[in-house]
Amino acid sequence: MDFVVACTSGMEIGFLTEFESIDIDIGDTNDFEIVFADITYQLLNYRMGYLFFAPGTELGGILERLDTSTKSSTCTYKGWTWRGLLAQKVIEPPSGSAYRTVSGDANNIINTLIGSSLGPLVMASTEISGFTLTNYAFDRYCTLLDGLTKMLLSVGARLKIEVREGAAGSAISVVISAVPIIDYSSEIELSQDNKLDFSTQDSRMGTTHLICLGKGELTERTVVHLYVQADGSIGTTQYYTGLADRVAIYDYSSADNAAVLIQKGSEKLSALCSYKKMSMAINSIDAEIGDIVGGRDRITGMSMAQPITGKIIKVDDTGAVDIQYKLEGSI
């Protein structure tokens, strides 16, 4: 994996080779650090605001913090990844409206939301994504990263961030787009047979019935009952009864109609209901955040497919790359 350095304007300077280590976290802290020997740091003369990236991927970011250590004779540059920079922007509802709502092709929506807020290097894809949203309502004052991720998930898509090299004499560009989620679980099932370490958790203690309370007072208050179904989905028909009927209250008084209350209540019940969790190390596939992988614990027989929510990429001074994946609901 080759990394390139560019100056603050996005013009490439050369390959990044003389480092002690690189550690990039995307999906969790969304930051990075590059460690240099202090002598190397002085020779390279990289500056705050310079960019580094692996072409054709989302790996990289802006050098925005410098730590030095006389004990280890190192200088460490740190900064946000491109995904981390999206988390530094907020989607606000328009004046007089409770929510920011959008409709249209996903890439056009991304373009509208990003605009010029991240400077001239970061932009949305000009291609039609094929994913259409209709009156999608963002959570109030959510980050741009969370809002886009959740919006795309609602139509079966994920966020793609790709750093593209420019033509000779041109700056790089960071292109953001909506792409289909790839489900690797139908092709690859990871298990102890792959010499992986597993931790599993199977909980049946969750809520199965959520009473959602919206806007209004007393008998005028909007009330919606939501229930967990046999397949784990959320519906308005009760499935679990008797001892299996576990009820909770969700007070969402700002919901001024039943549709919003159902949407937010469903999200809440999904977080409260029974669950299965699996944590495992994955290094045998090349997948992206939002893609789905499957696993099976041979001891308990538990199997599940979960989306990837994070990746940690580590590169040592020999150029050897280690990638660790984090799954949704990891223990």
C-alpha positions as CSV (number, residue, x, y, z in Angstrom):
1,M,0.0,0.0,0.0
2,D,1.5,3.3,-1.1
3,F,0.9,6.6,0.6
4,V,1.4,10.0,-1.0
5,V,1.9,13.4,0.5
6,A,0.4,16.6,-0.9
7,C,0.8,20.2,0.2
8,T,-2.1,22.3,1.6
9,S,-3.4,23.1,-1.9
10,G,-3.6,19.4,-2.8
11,M,-0.6,19.3,-5.1
12,E,1.3,16.1,-4.7
13,I,4.8,16.3,-3.3
14,G,5.9,12.6,-3.4
15,F,5.5,9.2,-1.7
16,L,5.5,8.8,2.1
17,T,8.2,6.3,2.8
18,E,10.4,7.4,5.7
19,F,8.2,6.7,8.6
20,E,8.3,4.5,11.7
21,S,4.6,3.5,11.7
22,I,1.2,4.6,10.5
23,D,-2.0,3.9,12.4
24,I,-5.4,4.9,10.9
25,D,-8.8,4.4,12.6
26,I,-11.9,4.8,10.4
27,G,-15.4,4.2,11.7
28,D,-14.6,4.8,15.4
29,T,-12.3,7.7,16.3
30,N,-11.7,8.5,12.7
31,D,-8.2,9.8,13.2
32,F,-4.6,8.8,12.4
33,E,-1.1,9.2,13.5
34,I,2.2,8.9,11.6
35,V,5.4,8.4,13.6
36,F,8.7,9.7,12.3
37,A,12.2,9.5,13.8
38,D,13.0,13.1,14.7
39,I,16.0,13.2,12.3
40,T,13.7,12.1,9.5
41,Y,11.1,14.7,10.5
42,Q,13.6,17.5,10.1
43,L,14.8,16.3,6.7
44,L,11.3,15.8,5.3
45,N,10.1,19.2,6.6
46,Y,6.4,18.3,6.3
47,R,4.1,21.1,7.6
48,M,0.8,21.5,9.3
49,G,-2.0,21.3,6.8
50,Y,-0.2,18.9,4.5
51,L,-2.3,15.9,3.3
52,F,-1.5,12.3,3.0
53,F,-3.5,9.5,1.3
54,A,-3.5,6.1,-0.3
55,P,-4.8,6.7,-3.9
56,G,-8.1,5.1,-4.7
57,T,-9.0,4.6,-1.0
58,E,-10.3,6.7,1.8
59,L,-7.2,6.2,3.9
60,G,-5.5,9.5,4.8
61,G,-6.3,12.9,6.1
62,I,-4.8,16.3,7.1
63,L,-1.7,16.8,9.3
64,E,-3.1,19.0,12.1
65,R,-1.3,18.1,15.3
66,L,2.4,17.4,16.0
67,D,3.7,15.6,19.2
68,T,7.4,15.3,19.9
69,S,9.2,13.0,22.4
70,T,12.8,13.4,23.3
71,K,12.6,10.1,25.2
72,S,11.8,8.1,22.0
73,S,13.4,10.6,19.6
74,T,10.2,10.7,17.6
75,C,7.8,13.3,16.0
76,T,4.2,12.2,15.5
77,Y,1.8,13.9,13.2
78,K,-1.9,13.4,14.0
79,G,-5.2,14.4,12.4
80,W,-8.7,13.6,11.3
81,T,-9.4,11.2,8.5
82,W,-11.7,12.4,5.7
83,R,-14.5,10.5,7.5
84,G,-13.5,12.3,10.7
85,L,-13.8,15.7,9.0
86,L,-17.4,14.9,8.0
87,A,-18.1,14.3,11.7
88,Q,-17.0,17.9,12.3
89,K,-20.0,19.3,10.4
90,V,-23.6,19.4,11.6
91,I,-26.9,19.1,9.6
92,E,-29.2,21.7,11.0
93,P,-33.0,22.0,10.4
94,P,-34.0,25.0,8.4
95,S,-35.4,28.0,10.4
96,G,-39.0,27.3,11.4
97,S,-38.7,23.5,10.6
98,A,-38.3,20.7,13.1
99,Y,-36.2,18.5,10.7
100,R,-34.1,18.9,7.6
101,T,-35.8,16.8,4.9
102,V,-34.4,15.8,1.5
103,S,-35.5,14.1,-1.6
104,G,-33.8,13.0,-4.8
105,D,-30.8,11.0,-5.9
106,A,-28.4,10.3,-3.0
107,N,-25.3,11.8,-4.7
108,N,-27.2,15.0,-5.4
109,I,-28.3,15.2,-1.8
110,I,-24.7,14.6,-0.7
111,N,-23.6,17.4,-3.0
112,T,-26.2,19.8,-1.5
113,L,-25.2,19.0,2.1
114,I,-21.5,19.3,1.5
115,G,-21.5,22.3,-0.8
116,S,-18.2,24.2,-0.3
117,S,-18.2,23.6,3.5
118,L,-15.1,21.3,3.3
119,G,-13.1,23.4,0.8
120,P,-12.4,22.9,-2.9
121,L,-10.8,19.4,-2.5
122,V,-13.8,17.6,-1.0
123,M,-16.8,17.1,-3.3
124,A,-19.7,14.8,-4.1
125,S,-19.7,12.5,-7.1
126,T,-21.4,13.9,-10.1
127,E,-22.7,10.5,-11.2
128,I,-26.3,9.3,-10.5
129,S,-26.1,6.9,-7.7
130,G,-29.4,5.0,-8.4
131,F,-30.5,5.4,-4.8
132,T,-33.5,7.7,-4.3
133,L,-34.7,9.3,-1.1
134,T,-38.2,10.7,-0.6
135,N,-38.8,13.2,2.2
136,Y,-36.1,11.7,4.3
137,A,-35.8,13.4,7.7
138,F,-32.4,13.7,9.4
139,D,-32.1,13.6,13.1
140,R,-32.0,17.0,14.6
141,Y,-28.5,18.5,14.7
142,C,-26.8,15.3,13.8
143,T,-23.3,15.3,12.3
144,L,-22.9,15.2,8.6
145,L,-21.2,11.8,8.9
146,D,-23.9,10.2,11.0
147,G,-26.7,11.8,8.9
148,L,-25.3,10.6,5.6
149,T,-24.5,7.1,7.0
150,K,-28.0,6.7,8.4
151,M,-29.7,8.1,5.3
152,L,-27.9,5.8,2.9
153,L,-28.5,2.8,5.1
154,S,-32.2,3.4,4.8
155,V,-32.0,2.7,1.1
156,G,-29.4,-0.1,1.3
157,A,-26.4,2.0,0.4
158,R,-23.2,3.0,2.2
159,L,-20.8,5.9,2.1
160,K,-17.8,5.7,-0.2
161,I,-14.9,8.1,0.2
162,E,-12.2,8.0,-2.4
163,V,-9.1,10.1,-2.8
164,R,-8.3,10.6,-6.5
165,E,-5.1,11.8,-8.0
166,G,-5.4,14.7,-10.4
167,A,-3.9,15.0,-13.8
168,A,-0.4,16.4,-14.2
169,G,-0.3,19.8,-12.5
170,S,-3.7,19.4,-10.9
171,A,-4.7,18.9,-7.2
172,I,-6.1,15.7,-5.7
173,S,-9.8,15.4,-5.0
174,V,-11.7,13.6,-2.2
175,V,-14.9,12.3,-3.8
176,I,-17.9,11.2,-1.7
177,S,-20.6,9.0,-3.1
178,A,-23.4,6.5,-2.4
179,V,-22.6,2.9,-3.4
180,P,-24.4,-0.5,-2.8
181,I,-23.7,-2.4,0.3
182,I,-21.8,-5.7,-0.5
183,D,-23.0,-8.7,1.5
184,Y,-20.0,-11.0,1.8
185,S,-21.9,-13.3,4.2
186,S,-23.5,-15.2,1.3
187,E,-20.1,-16.0,-0.1
188,I,-17.8,-16.3,3.0
189,E,-18.6,-17.6,6.4
190,L,-15.8,-16.9,9.0
191,S,-15.4,-19.3,11.9
192,Q,-12.8,-21.0,14.1
193,D,-11.9,-23.0,11.0
194,N,-10.3,-19.8,9.8
195,K,-8.2,-19.6,13.0
196,L,-10.1,-16.6,14.3
197,D,-10.8,-15.6,17.9
198,F,-14.5,-15.3,18.7
199,S,-16.5,-13.8,21.5
200,T,-20.3,-14.2,21.4
201,Q,-23.2,-12.9,23.4
202,D,-26.8,-14.1,23.1
203,S,-29.3,-12.0,25.2
204,R,-33.1,-12.7,25.4
205,M,-33.7,-10.1,28.1
206,G,-34.7,-7.2,25.8
207,T,-37.9,-5.2,25.4
208,T,-40.5,-6.7,23.0
209,H,-43.2,-4.0,23.2
210,L,-42.6,-0.2,23.2
211,I,-45.3,2.3,24.0
212,C,-44.3,5.5,22.1
213,L,-45.7,8.8,23.4
214,G,-45.7,11.8,21.0
215,K,-47.0,15.3,21.0
216,G,-50.1,16.3,22.9
217,E,-51.6,16.2,26.4
218,L,-53.7,13.6,28.1
219,T,-56.3,12.1,25.8
220,E,-55.0,14.2,22.9
221,R,-51.5,12.7,23.1
222,T,-50.3,10.7,20.1
223,V,-49.7,7.1,21.2
224,V,-48.2,4.3,19.0
225,H,-47.6,0.7,20.1
226,L,-44.6,-1.0,18.5
227,Y,-43.7,-4.7,18.7
228,V,-40.8,-6.9,18.0
229,Q,-41.7,-9.6,15.4
230,A,-40.5,-13.2,15.2
231,D,-37.8,-12.3,12.7
232,G,-36.6,-9.4,14.8
233,S,-38.2,-6.7,12.7
234,I,-40.5,-4.0,14.2
235,G,-44.2,-3.9,13.5
236,T,-47.6,-2.7,14.9
237,T,-49.0,-6.2,15.5
238,Q,-48.1,-8.0,18.8
239,Y,-46.2,-11.2,18.5
240,Y,-44.7,-11.9,22.0
241,T,-47.2,-12.4,24.8
242,G,-47.3,-13.5,28.4
243,L,-43.8,-13.8,30.1
244,A,-42.2,-12.9,26.8
245,D,-44.1,-9.6,26.6
246,R,-41.6,-7.0,28.0
247,V,-42.9,-3.4,27.9
248,A,-41.2,-0.1,28.0
249,I,-42.2,3.6,27.5
250,Y,-40.6,5.9,25.0
251,D,-41.4,9.6,25.6
252,Y,-40.8,11.6,22.4
253,S,-43.0,14.6,22.9
254,S,-41.5,16.5,20.0
255,A,-43.0,14.1,17.4
256,D,-45.9,16.0,15.9
257,N,-47.3,13.1,13.9
258,A,-47.5,9.3,14.0
259,A,-45.1,8.7,11.1
260,V,-42.2,10.4,12.9
261,L,-43.1,8.7,16.1
262,I,-43.1,5.3,14.4
263,Q,-39.7,6.0,12.8
264,K,-38.0,7.2,16.0
265,G,-39.8,4.5,18.1
266,S,-38.6,1.8,15.8
267,E,-35.1,2.9,16.2
268,K,-35.5,3.0,19.9
269,L,-37.0,-0.5,20.1
270,S,-34.3,-1.9,17.9
271,A,-31.8,-0.7,20.5
272,L,-33.7,-2.1,23.4
273,C,-34.8,-5.5,22.1
274,S,-33.0,-8.9,22.5
275,Y,-29.8,-9.3,20.6
276,K,-26.9,-11.5,19.5
277,K,-23.4,-10.0,19.4
278,M,-20.3,-11.4,18.0
279,S,-16.7,-10.0,18.0
280,M,-14.1,-11.5,15.8
281,A,-10.9,-10.6,14.1
282,I,-11.0,-10.5,10.3
283,N,-8.1,-10.1,8.0
284,S,-8.8,-12.5,5.1
285,I,-11.1,-10.2,3.1
286,D,-10.9,-6.6,1.7
287,A,-14.2,-5.0,2.7
288,E,-15.4,-1.5,3.5
289,I,-17.4,0.1,6.3
290,G,-21.0,-0.7,5.7
291,D,-20.4,-4.0,4.0
292,I,-21.7,-7.2,5.6
293,V,-19.7,-10.2,6.7
294,G,-20.9,-13.5,8.3
295,G,-19.6,-15.6,11.1
296,R,-20.3,-18.8,12.9
297,D,-19.2,-19.9,16.4
298,R,-18.8,-23.7,16.1
299,I,-19.0,-24.1,19.9
300,T,-22.5,-22.5,20.4
301,G,-23.7,-22.8,16.9
302,M,-24.5,-19.1,16.8
303,S,-24.3,-17.6,13.4
304,M,-24.9,-14.1,12.3
305,A,-24.2,-11.5,9.6
306,Q,-23.2,-8.0,10.7
307,P,-22.1,-4.8,8.9
308,I,-18.5,-3.6,9.3
309,T,-18.5,-0.4,11.4
310,G,-14.8,0.2,11.7
311,K,-11.3,-0.6,10.4
312,I,-7.9,-0.1,12.0
313,I,-5.1,0.0,9.5
314,K,-1.5,-0.3,10.8
315,V,1.6,0.0,8.6
316,D,5.1,-0.7,10.0
317,D,8.4,0.7,8.8
318,T,8.8,-2.2,6.4
319,G,5.5,-1.4,4.7
320,A,3.7,-4.4,6.1
321,V,0.0,-3.7,6.4
322,D,-2.3,-5.1,9.1
323,I,-6.1,-4.5,8.9
324,Q,-8.5,-5.2,11.8
325,Y,-12.3,-4.9,11.3
326,K,-14.9,-4.0,13.9
327,L,-18.5,-5.3,13.5
328,E,-21.7,-3.6,14.5
329,G,-22.5,-4.6,18.1
330,S,-19.1,-6.0,18.8
331,I,-18.6,-7.0,22.4
